[in-house]
């Protein structure tokens, strides 16, 4: 797998006439030594022509051709990803760094040929080029913007506009998770929780220059923004985890239904209350008594059994 590239040195030698001198001998020996020198390359670039997606044991494996030596066989039949738990799947035409371990070729990373977040495909570099080469079955090129970075940060940026950014604001940690289809004309953009499609921010000391709902972000915060936020759990606690400090939240639809019934009951009780006779309500309006008793039953269901707040 590793390969050597012969250096472009003068390998011609001449045989001096007469008595050889030390300098002539040294010069000829140096030429011979230089002629045997190579540049050593531990990895070799490999052009991807096929990607295996969801075949058990071969997820992310690729087929293709070595660029430096296209006749070189692929050990193991396919080039497998070296790290099987963290996959960055190439698209057709991209070049990957390949190494050989125990008779099997593995790729370690995609080579940054074009400086593009979305794709770095250069089909035909290995000498074989098919006109109208597609990136894959469904993959289409998009203008995905590069994210602005800061000193010492760690950024994971996907091909499609998603990112996880381990940033440092005033040397304090912040994690910015973001998903966005950016249609602006900028080449480099920064996260914007108000305009990005969906975001989750975790901060320890706010965020420099960033606002949320036009408010400056200060201190320790978890910020979530999207068109819809859905949370599901068997026990949801807001404000504290101490059971004695929690109260069940009221269920809005149930509260409204009970209040509507109360208003209805009161509207019927008022004429009876104005009547000065001592006839019991059960006699005057038995249906009203049934409603009153029903209200008592309904109030038992007004509190949520899952969501509690401080």
N, C-alpha and C positions, 0 to 999 in steps of 0.2 A: 504494500500500500504506500509506504513512504517512498519517495522517489528523489533522485539526484539530478541536478541540472548542471551540466558541464560548463565551467567558466570559460569565457572567451579569452583565452591566453595564447600567446605565441608558443607553439610547440615545435617549431622548426629548430633543428640543431645543425651546427656546422663542425667540421672536424679540422681544427687548426693545423697548419703545417709548422714544422720546426719544433723546437722545444716548448712544451706547454708551460704556461705560467700559472701561478696560483689564481690570479684573477680570471683567467680564461676557464680554468677548471671549475671555479666557483660559479661562473656565469652559466655554463652548460648544465651543471647539476641543478641550479635554481630553475632553469627552464623545464627540466624533466619533472621536478617536484610540482611546479605550477601546473604542468600538463595533466597531472593526476588529481587535481583538486576539483571539487564539485560543491555546489550549494545544495544543502540537505533540506528536504521538505517533509515534515512529519505527516501532514495531511495533504489531500489532493482534492481539487474542485471536481464536482460531479454534477452534470446537467440532468435534471429530472424530466422524464418523458411520461411517467405514469405514477400515480399515487394510489396506494391501497388504503381504503378508509376503515371499514369495519369488519375485516376478517380476523377472527380470534387469533391472538398471538402476533399479528402482523399489522395492527393499527398504525397508520402513519408510515409504513415502509414504502420505499420508492424503487422504481426501475429507471434506468437511463444509461448514460455514457460518461466515462471519465474524459475530462477536457484535455489534460496533458497527454494522455496515452489512450485514445479511444478504443484500441484493441485490447486493453486490459480487461480480463474477465471479472465479473462481480462475484466475490466469494459469498457463498450462502444463497446465491440466486437473486437476492434482493438486498438493498441497503436498508438496514433497520435504524430507527431512532435509538440513540445511545441511552437516553433517559426516557423510560417508558411511562413514568408517572407525570412528567411535565412535557407535553407535546406542543410543538409549533409545527403544524403540518405545512409542508411546501406546496406551492402550486406548480403546474407544468411550466417548464422553461426557467424556473429558478435554479440557482446553483447552491449546493450544500457542501460543507467541509466533511470529508470522509476519512475515517481511520480504519485500521484493521486490528481486530482483537481475536486471537484464538481461531483463526480461519473464517471469520465472519466480518463483513464490512458494516460499519455503523456511520451514520452522520451525526454531527454534533450541533450544527447550527446552519442557518440560511445566510449566505454571503450577501452583504449589503452592496449590491452592484449599482443601484440607481438612487439610493438615499430616499426610498419611498416607504412610508408606513404600510401602505396597502399591498404592494407587490414589487418584487425585484426580478422579474422574469426577463431573461435575454435568451430566447430560444435560438438554437443553431450554433452556439459557441463551441460545441464539441465537433462541429463539422457536418452534422446532419440537421437539415432544416426543412420543415414541412410548412408550406404556405398556409396562412390563416390558422396558425396554431392557437388553440383555445387554452385558457388557463385551467380548465377543468369542466366538469359536467354543468355546474351551476355558478361557479365563481365568475364574477364580473368586476372589472376594474372600476374603482371609485376614487374620487379625490378626497382622501382622508387627510386631515390636517395634522401636522406635528404639534405636540403639546409643549408648552413652555416649561422649562426645567430650571431648577435652582442648584446652588452649590451643595454637593453631597447627597442629593436626592436619589431615590430609586424609583424608576418608572416602568410599569408594564403596560404597553399600549398595543391593543389588538388591531387587526387589519380593518375593522369595520367601523371604528369610532368609539370603542369602549376602552376604559383605562382604569388602572389602580395606581395611584400616585402616593408614595411615601415621601412626604415633603417635610421640610423643617422651617418653621416660622420663628425667627429669633432663636434658632437652635432648640426649639420646642417641637415635639412630634405632631404631625397631622397626617391623617389618611383620607385621601379624596377618591371616592369611587364614583365613576361617571359613565354615562351612556348617552351618546349624542350623535345625530346626523347633522353635520355642520355644512351649511350651504353658503357660508361667507366667502369672500374673496381673499381672506388672509391666508398666509402660508403657515404661520405659527400662531396658535391660539392658546389661551389659558382657560382653566375651568371656570364656569359661571353657573352657580347653582340656580339662579333665577331664569336663565335662558336654556340651559342644557335640558335634554329630554327627561332624564332621571338621574338623581344624585343622592349619595350618602356621604356626609362629611363627619369625621371624628376629630375633634380638636382638643388640645391641652391648654392652649393660650391664644385662642382666636386665630384669625387668618389675616395676613397683611393685605390691606387694600380690597378685601372682598366683603360684600354685603349679602344679606339674606333678607328678602322682602323689604329692601331698602334700609335695613338695619345693620349697623356695624357688628361683626361677629367678634365677641370677646369671651375669654375664659374657656372653661371646659364645656364643650357642647357636642351633642349628636344631632346633626341636621339631616332631615330627609325631605326630599321634594320630588314630586312627580304628578301626573294628571290624576292618578289614583293610588292610594296606599292601602294594602290589604294585610291585616295581621290576624293570624289564626292560632289559637292555643287553648289548652284546657284550663289554664289559670293565668290570667293576664293582670299584672299589678302595676299601677301607675303611681309614681311619687315615692313609694317606699315598699320594702318587702316585709316589714313588720306587721304581722297579722292583726295585732291589737290596734294599730293605727289606721287600718283600712276600713272602708265602707263600700258596699256594693253600689255600682252605678245604676241609675234608673234606666229602664228600657223605654225609649222615647215613644214608640207607637202605643205601648201598653199604657203609659202615663196619659197620653192624649185620649185614648179610649175611655179611661176611667174619669178624666176630667169632663169629657163630653157627657158621660152618663150622670155625673154629679149635677151638671147644669140642667140636664133634662129632669132629674128628680126634683131639684129645687123649684123648677118652673111649675111642677105639678103640686109640690108641697105648699107653695104660697097660697093658692086659693083655699086649700083646706085649713091652713093656719088662720086665715081671715075669718073662716066660719066659726062662730062662737059655740056651736054645739059640742058636746063632749063625746061625740061618736068616735070610736077608735079608727085609726087609719085603715086597719085590716078590714073594717066593715065598709068604710067610705070608698076605699080604693085598694082592693086586695092586690091588684097588679102592681101598684106602686110599692107595696111592702115587699113583693117578690124582687123588684129592682133594687131596693135598699139592701136586702140580704145578698143579692148578687154582687153588689159593690164591695161588700165586706170580703167576699171570696176573691174577687179580682185583685184587691190590694196585696194579697199574698204573693202574687206573681209580678209585682212591679219592679222588684230588684233583680239584677243580673246575678247569676250564680257563677259566672266566669270572669267578669271584669270588675276589678275593685280599684278604688282610687283613694288618695290621701286627702 
